[in-house]
C-alpha cells in the first residue's frame, strides 16, 4: 500500500520549457506536482545548447535569449512549492490496479494520479564533423555547442551549417567577433527567410556551396580550415580562431518505447485533450503529435495548459476542464 503523501496529482516527465510551463500551470490549478528531468539542470536543449541565442517567436517578447527564458520560467515555477527531481530517467510506467501510476527510475519509484510527458525530442547529441583528425580539436577550437559568447570576442569565427541554428549563431556572433564566416554546402539555406536576408545585409561573409575538406593545425590548436566546393575541385582556406559546426542533433527517445503508449515513429499520438492512448497520461510539446502539428516552443506553451486542465478534470471529474482566468487569481507572496 502506497502512503497517500507519496502520491502526486500530476507528475511531469521532462524539464524543458514546455515541462517547466506545465509545472507552473499545474500549480495554478492547485495540483500537487512533481517534475522529473534526466539532466542536472532544468531548461532542456534551450538551457544547454542555446543559452545566449535569441528566440524571436515567444509571445510577449520581441527577443529573449534561452538563458533569460529559462530564468523567467523558473520564476513562474517558484510561485509554488513543487517537487523537482533532477538526474533521474523514468525507465518504466505501470498503471496499478488502483489507477495510480508507478514511475520507476534507477533511484526509486514515484507515484502519481496522472502523468504529462514533455520530453521534447528525447536525449540528444550533436552530429559531428567527419573530417580527418576532427576529434583532435573538439571542445577546443572546433565546437558543436556555443556556451560562452565572451570567448569569441574579437576572434575570427567560421560557422558551418544551413539551418536556423547555424544562421542564428552567425548573427549572434557578428557583433562580438572580429570576423564571421557562414559556410553551407548548398546555395539555398533551410533557415527562416528573414534570418537569411539579415545575414545577407550584415558583415557576415557567406561561402556557398562549400564543405569542410581539411583541418589545418598542430595537435593542440586548429589554425585554419580548407573548404572545397560541393561540386568541383576548387578550394579555399580560412585562417580562424574558432570553427563552429552546426549540422543539427540526433536524438533518442530512450525508454519511452517501454511505456506502452501508442507512438508514431518517435512521437506520442495525442487527441485534442493532449491525451495519449493510456487514460490518465498526457503529452505536450515536441514529443506529441497530431494532425497539423506545428513544432514550436510557442505551440508547446499552448498545449501545456490543455494537458494540465484535462488532467485535473480526470482527477476531479466534478471540476470543469475550463479554468478561471488568471486575472481573477492572486499568487503574490
C-alpha positions as semicolon CSV with decimal commas, in nm:
position;residue;x (nm);y (nm);z (nm)
1;X;0,000;0,000;0,000
2;X;0,138;0,338;-0,103
3;X;0,137;0,617;0,152
4;X;-0,104;0,892;0,042
5;X;0,168;1,154;0,096
6;X;0,378;0,988;-0,175
7;X;0,107;1,024;-0,441
8;X;0,111;1,334;-0,660
9;X;-0,174;1,473;-0,866
10;X;0,041;1,540;-1,171
11;X;0,391;1,419;-1,248
12;X;0,565;1,583;-1,543
13;X;0,839;1,392;-1,723
14;X;1,078;1,636;-1,891
15;X;1,215;1,966;-1,764
16;X;1,248;2,170;-2,082
17;X;1,050;2,493;-2,138
18;X;0,720;2,311;-2,200
19;X;0,768;2,088;-1,894
20;X;0,851;2,391;-1,680
21;X;0,544;2,580;-1,800
22;X;0,333;2,269;-1,742
23;X;0,459;2,257;-1,383
24;X;0,378;2,624;-1,331
25;X;0,029;2,587;-1,476
26;X;-0,029;2,275;-1,267
27;X;0,042;2,491;-0,965
28;X;-0,214;2,742;-1,093
29;X;-0,470;2,462;-1,073
30;X;-0,362;2,384;-0,715
31;X;-0,234;2,040;-0,810
32;X;0,029;1,858;-0,609
33;X;0,305;1,849;-0,871
34;X;0,631;1,669;-0,932
35;X;0,873;1,719;-1,224
36;X;1,133;1,458;-1,323
37;X;1,425;1,553;-1,552
38;X;1,719;1,342;-1,672
39;X;1,962;1,635;-1,695
40;X;2,129;1,802;-1,393
41;X;1,953;2,133;-1,471
42;X;1,612;2,248;-1,590
43;X;1,570;2,401;-1,933
44;X;1,649;2,114;-2,168
45;X;1,809;2,192;-2,503
46;X;1,736;2,562;-2,466
47;X;1,943;2,586;-2,146
48;X;2,232;2,367;-2,257
49;X;2,261;2,438;-2,629
50;X;2,124;2,787;-2,684
51;X;2,166;2,986;-2,360
52;X;2,279;3,304;-2,536
53;X;2,085;3,260;-2,859
54;X;1,793;3,496;-2,912
55;X;1,450;3,340;-2,962
56;X;1,203;3,551;-3,158
57;X;0,879;3,351;-3,164
58;X;0,778;3,364;-2,797
59;X;0,463;3,569;-2,738
60;X;0,520;3,891;-2,545
61;X;0,895;3,902;-2,619
62;X;1,044;4,092;-2,910
63;X;1,350;3,875;-2,846
64;X;1,459;3,665;-2,549
65;X;1,771;3,453;-2,501
66;X;1,743;3,092;-2,393
67;X;1,901;3,181;-2,060
68;X;1,650;3,462;-1,999
69;X;1,356;3,242;-2,095
70;X;1,457;2,966;-1,853
71;X;1,512;3,226;-1,578
72;X;1,159;3,359;-1,624
73;X;1,007;3,010;-1,639
74;X;1,192;2,925;-1,317
75;X;1,047;3,238;-1,152
76;X;0,699;3,124;-1,254
77;X;0,755;2,779;-1,107
78;X;0,889;2,930;-0,785
79;X;0,542;3,068;-0,712
80;X;0,453;2,716;-0,599
81;X;0,609;2,453;-0,377
82;X;0,674;2,169;-0,620
83;X;0,894;1,862;-0,610
84;X;1,179;1,875;-0,865
85;X;1,379;1,557;-0,929
86;X;1,691;1,607;-1,141
87;X;1,922;1,346;-1,292
88;X;1,651;1,081;-1,296
89;X;1,529;0,896;-1,602
90;X;1,190;0,728;-1,600
91;X;1,251;0,375;-1,726
92;X;0,902;0,233;-1,687
93;X;0,545;0,347;-1,618
94;X;0,297;0,099;-1,470
95;X;-0,071;0,169;-1,413
96;X;-0,162;-0,013;-1,094
97;X;-0,495;-0,175;-1,008
98;X;-0,586;0,132;-0,800
99;X;-0,534;0,352;-1,113
100;X;-0,223;0,511;-0,963
101;X;0,076;0,536;-1,196
102;X;0,405;0,394;-1,072
103;X;0,705;0,558;-1,238
104;X;1,026;0,363;-1,196
105;X;1,375;0,516;-1,218
106;X;1,719;0,393;-1,117
107;X;1,678;0,592;-0,794
108;X;1,341;0,453;-0,693
109;X;0,968;0,480;-0,754
110;X;0,732;0,776;-0,795
111;X;0,353;0,764;-0,767
112;X;0,105;0,988;-0,945
113;X;-0,263;1,011;-1,035
114;X;-0,177;1,148;-1,382
115;X;0,134;1,192;-1,597
116;X;0,226;1,458;-1,853
117;X;0,515;1,371;-2,087
118;X;0,714;1,673;-2,210
119;X;1,042;1,509;-2,308
120;X;1,081;1,701;-2,636
121;X;1,287;1,512;-2,890
122;X;1,449;1,296;-2,624
123;X;1,817;1,261;-2,539
124;X;2,025;1,448;-2,793
125;X;2,381;1,479;-2,919
126;X;2,534;1,688;-3,199
127;X;2,602;1,546;-3,543
128;X;2,979;1,568;-3,563
129;X;3,220;1,666;-3,837
130;X;3,351;1,364;-4,032
131;X;3,675;1,524;-4,149
132;X;4,007;1,355;-4,064
133;X;4,151;1,447;-3,721
134;X;3,838;1,640;-3,619
135;X;3,846;1,473;-3,277
136;X;4,182;1,642;-3,203
137;X;4,020;1,983;-3,191
138;X;3,679;1,904;-3,042
139;X;3,574;2,102;-2,736
140;X;3,857;2,348;-2,805
141;X;3,860;2,549;-3,128
142;X;3,623;2,303;-3,303
143;X;3,287;2,332;-3,130
144;X;2,936;2,195;-3,175
145;X;2,769;2,390;-2,895
146;X;2,815;2,759;-2,815
147;X;2,809;2,806;-2,438
148;X;3,014;3,119;-2,368
149;X;2,992;3,414;-2,605
150;X;3,279;3,601;-2,441
151;X;3,537;3,356;-2,575
152;X;3,458;3,472;-2,930
153;X;3,518;3,840;-2,861
154;X;3,740;3,995;-3,132
155;X;3,809;3,650;-3,279
156;X;3,765;3,507;-3,630
157;X;3,485;3,250;-3,633
158;X;3,358;3,023;-3,909
159;X;3,009;2,877;-3,866
160;X;2,917;2,577;-4,079
161;X;2,556;2,476;-4,145
162;X;2,242;2,582;-4,326
163;X;1,965;2,558;-4,069
164;X;1,816;2,807;-3,825
165;X;2,070;2,737;-3,551
166;X;2,373;2,795;-3,774
167;X;2,230;3,115;-3,920
168;X;2,118;3,243;-3,579
169;X;2,459;3,174;-3,424
170;X;2,632;3,360;-3,706
171;X;2,404;3,660;-3,646
172;X;2,457;3,639;-3,269
173;X;2,837;3,628;-3,308
174;X;2,862;3,907;-3,566
175;X;2,868;4,199;-3,317
176;X;3,102;4,009;-3,084
177;X;3,362;3,852;-3,313
178;X;3,607;4,040;-3,530
179;X;3,502;3,840;-3,837
180;X;3,231;3,579;-3,900
181;X;3,202;3,340;-4,195
182;X;2,891;3,132;-4,268
183;X;2,956;2,824;-4,480
184;X;2,690;2,594;-4,628
185;X;2,709;2,308;-4,874
186;X;2,419;2,447;-5,077
187;X;2,336;2,790;-5,214
188;X;1,990;2,773;-5,054
189;X;1,956;2,776;-4,674
190;X;1,696;2,586;-4,472
191;X;1,673;2,867;-4,215
192;X;1,389;3,120;-4,197
193;X;1,394;3,356;-4,493
194;X;1,404;3,667;-4,273
195;X;1,717;3,541;-4,093
196;X;1,892;3,458;-4,418
197;X;1,810;3,805;-4,553
198;X;1,952;3,956;-4,234
199;X;2,278;3,767;-4,290
200;X;2,299;3,897;-4,647
201;X;2,265;4,252;-4,517
202;X;2,529;4,205;-4,248
203;X;2,909;4,191;-4,240
204;X;2,898;3,809;-4,227
205;X;3,082;3,658;-4,524
206;X;2,881;3,385;-4,696
207;X;3,056;3,089;-4,857
208;X;2,835;2,861;-5,068
209;X;2,836;2,590;-5,185
210;X;3,136;2,472;-4,981
211;X;3,204;2,181;-4,745
212;X;3,485;2,132;-4,486
213;X;3,767;1,944;-4,655
214;X;4,074;1,964;-4,429
215;X;4,159;2,086;-4,078
216;X;4,499;2,252;-4,052
217;X;4,692;2,298;-3,728
218;X;4,901;2,137;-3,459
219;X;4,786;1,855;-3,234
220;X;4,666;2,116;-2,986
221;X;4,543;2,411;-3,193
222;X;4,329;2,445;-3,505
223;X;4,471;2,727;-3,715
224;X;4,275;2,714;-4,041
225;X;4,017;2,513;-4,232
226;X;4,025;2,429;-4,601
227;X;3,686;2,419;-4,770
228;X;3,608;2,256;-5,103
229;X;3,329;2,339;-5,345
230;X;3,048;2,085;-5,323
231;X;3,098;2,012;-5,692
232;X;3,444;2,051;-5,840
233;X;3,798;2,079;-5,704
234;X;3,809;2,447;-5,610
235;X;3,926;2,503;-5,250
236;X;3,951;2,799;-5,015
237;X;4,138;2,814;-4,683
238;X;4,031;3,039;-4,395
239;X;4,252;3,131;-4,100
240;X;4,036;3,124;-3,788
241;X;4,025;3,106;-3,410
242;X;3,704;2,902;-3,377
243;X;3,517;2,664;-3,605
244;X;3,152;2,616;-3,503
245;X;2,983;2,322;-3,676
246;X;2,605;2,306;-3,656
247;X;2,473;2,010;-3,853
248;X;2,185;1,959;-3,613
249;X;2,138;1,697;-3,346
250;X;2,041;1,332;-3,337
251;X;1,801;1,230;-3,065
252;X;1,682;0,914;-2,897
253;X;1,355;0,864;-2,713
254;X;1,521;0,605;-2,490
255;X;1,286;0,406;-2,263
256;X;0,974;0,584;-2,396
257;X;0,908;0,277;-2,611
258;X;0,866;0,071;-2,295
259;X;0,577;0,280;-2,160
260;X;0,302;0,106;-2,364
261;X;0,190;0,436;-2,519
262;X;0,088;0,448;-2,885
263;X;0,360;0,611;-3,095
264;X;0,401;0,741;-3,448
265;X;0,771;0,677;-3,504
266;X;0,934;0,860;-3,211
267;X;0,636;1,077;-3,118
268;X;0,340;1,021;-2,888
269;X;0,000;1,029;-3,056
270;X;-0,246;1,254;-2,868
271;X;-0,603;1,373;-2,916
272;X;-0,747;1,724;-2,875
273;X;-0,717;1,686;-2,496
274;X;-0,344;1,609;-2,534
275;X;-0,440;1,265;-2,402
276;X;-0,239;0,960;-2,508
277;X;-0,363;0,608;-2,574
278;X;-0,335;0,545;-2,199
279;X;-0,609;0,714;-1,997
280;X;-0,450;0,950;-1,744
281;X;-0,129;1,003;-1,941
282;X;-0,095;1,322;-2,148
283;X;0,180;1,467;-2,366
284;X;0,273;1,818;-2,480
285;X;0,548;1,985;-2,678
286;X;0,768;1,829;-2,944
287;X;0,720;1,474;-2,815
288;X;0,348;1,486;-2,901
289;X;0,192;1,460;-3,246
290;X;-0,148;1,511;-3,408
291;X;-0,277;1,619;-3,749
292;X;-0,149;1,966;-3,835
293;X;0,107;1,977;-3,553
294;X;0,348;2,273;-3,568
295;X;0,667;2,222;-3,365
296;X;0,747;2,546;-3,187
297;X;0,807;2,636;-2,822
298;X;0,508;2,869;-2,855
299;X;0,291;2,574;-2,961
300;X;0,404;2,372;-2,660
301;X;0,318;2,661;-2,429
302;X;-0,039;2,635;-2,557
303;X;-0,053;2,256;-2,531
304;X;0,070;2,255;-2,168
305;X;-0,242;2,419;-2,014
306;X;-0,463;2,194;-2,228
307;X;-0,291;1,885;-2,089
308;X;-0,295;2,015;-1,731
309;X;-0,661;2,118;-1,735
310;X;-0,776;1,784;-1,874
311;X;-0,556;1,601;-1,623
312;X;-0,726;1,798;-1,344
313;X;-1,068;1,705;-1,484
314;X;-0,957;1,340;-1,496
315;X;-0,859;1,355;-1,128
316;X;-1,160;1,561;-1,021
317;X;-1,444;1,481;-1,263
318;X;-1,680;1,728;-1,094
319;X;-1,449;2,020;-1,179
320;X;-1,469;2,182;-1,520
321;X;-1,174;2,142;-1,754
322;X;-1,208;2,512;-1,836
323;X;-1,029;2,711;-1,560
324;X;-1,089;3,061;-1,428
325;X;-0,899;3,342;-1,600
326;X;-0,567;3,402;-1,422
327;X;-0,656;3,770;-1,371
328;X;-0,910;3,653;-1,112
329;X;-0,638;3,479;-0,910
330;X;-0,363;3,607;-0,684
331;X;-0,036;3,432;-0,607
332;X;0,155;3,724;-0,459
333;X;0,398;3,615;-0,192
